[in-house]
Each structure stands twice: as C-alpha cells, then as structure tokens.
Amino acid sequence: MRAAFRILDNYKIPTDAAEGAEDDVQSDNVIYSATQITKATDAESLVFYHHAVFDRTVHMVDMKQIEFGSLGNEKIVSEIRGDPQPTLVDVTPTY
C-alpha cells in the first residue's frame, strides 16, 4: 500500500502552493485548494486506506468487518494525530 501512496503523492497539491493558502483563509487548519485527503482502495479485499495532509498516518477501514445495518445514523470520526511519520492504523468500527 505504501507504493500506492508514494505514486499518489506525485499528484497532490501542497498546502503552501495552493490558492488561498495564505491570503484568504479564515483559519490555519482550513485549506481550500490543496490536497486534504489521499485515498487508496484495495477493491479485491474491500479495504480502504486514507491519510490527511497534516497526519501521514495511513488509516485503514476493512469494509467486510462493518455491519452497515447496525450503524444506523451513527457518525464515525477517526482522530487525526498530526503524526508526520507514516504509520498504519486500523480504524474499522468495532461493535
């Protein structure tokens, strides 16, 4: 999976090169035109991966482990740690 993110990193727009990065942003943690999240998918095993611009930790969600019928309207939010070192964290919801 790391190879996929290395390839995708070649297409991201850095925060300091983005339009509005300094001039019209109301907050330090709002980025309008930079790449905010990079996602990769393993369609064969139904696993989704993503990392954010300020958190290089790769978050993994195993879709086979989720019981969608029991989630209801529950909103699941993964914590952004701000870790510059790339690691892998499984954020698949547990019941």
C-alpha positions in Angstrom: 0.0 0.0 0.0 2.9 2.3 0.7 3.8 2.2 -3.0 0.3 3.4 -4.0 0.6 6.4 -1.7 4.1 7.2 -3.0 2.6 7.3 -6.5 -0.4 9.3 -5.4 1.8 11.8 -3.6 3.1 12.9 -7.0 -0.3 14.3 -7.8 -1.1 16.2 -4.6 -1.2 20.0 -4.4 1.0 21.1 -1.4 -0.6 23.4 1.2 2.0 26.2 0.5 1.3 26.0 -3.3 -2.5 26.1 -3.0 -4.6 29.0 -4.0 -5.7 30.9 -0.9 -3.1 29.2 1.3 -2.2 32.5 3.0 -4.3 35.3 1.6 -8.0 34.4 2.1 -8.1 31.6 4.6 -10.0 32.3 7.7 -8.4 29.6 9.8 -4.9 27.9 10.0 -6.5 24.5 9.6 -8.7 25.2 6.6 -7.2 24.6 3.2 -9.4 25.3 0.2 -7.5 24.1 -2.9 -4.7 21.9 -1.5 -5.0 18.2 -1.3 -6.6 17.5 2.0 -7.0 13.7 1.9 -5.4 11.0 -0.2 -7.3 7.7 -0.6 -6.4 4.3 -2.0 -8.6 1.2 -2.3 -7.9 -2.5 -2.4 -11.0 -3.4 -4.3 -10.4 -7.1 -4.2 -10.3 -7.3 -0.4 -12.6 -4.3 0.2 -10.2 -2.4 2.2 -9.9 1.4 2.0 -6.9 3.5 3.1 -6.5 7.2 3.6 -4.2 9.8 5.1 -4.6 13.5 5.6 -2.4 16.4 4.8 -1.4 17.1 8.5 -1.5 13.4 9.5 0.5 11.0 7.4 -0.8 8.0 9.4 -2.5 5.7 7.0 -5.9 4.8 8.3 -7.4 1.5 7.1 -11.1 0.6 7.0 -12.0 -3.1 6.3 -15.4 -2.9 4.8 -16.0 -6.6 5.3 -15.9 -6.1 9.0 -18.6 -3.4 9.1 -22.3 -4.3 9.9 -23.8 -1.4 8.0 -27.4 -2.3 9.1 -26.4 -1.9 12.8 -24.7 1.5 12.3 -28.0 3.5 11.9 -27.2 7.2 11.7 -24.1 6.9 13.8 -21.3 9.2 12.6 -17.8 7.6 12.9 -14.9 10.1 13.1 -11.3 9.0 13.1 -8.9 11.0 15.2 -6.2 13.0 13.4 -3.0 12.7 15.3 -0.8 15.1 13.4 2.0 12.4 13.1 4.5 13.3 10.4 5.8 9.7 10.4 3.8 7.4 8.2 2.2 4.5 10.1 -0.8 2.3 9.6 -3.8 2.4 12.0 -6.9 0.1 11.6 -10.0 2.4 12.2 -12.6 -0.2 11.2 -15.6 0.2 13.6 -16.0 -2.5 16.2 -19.2 -3.5 17.9 
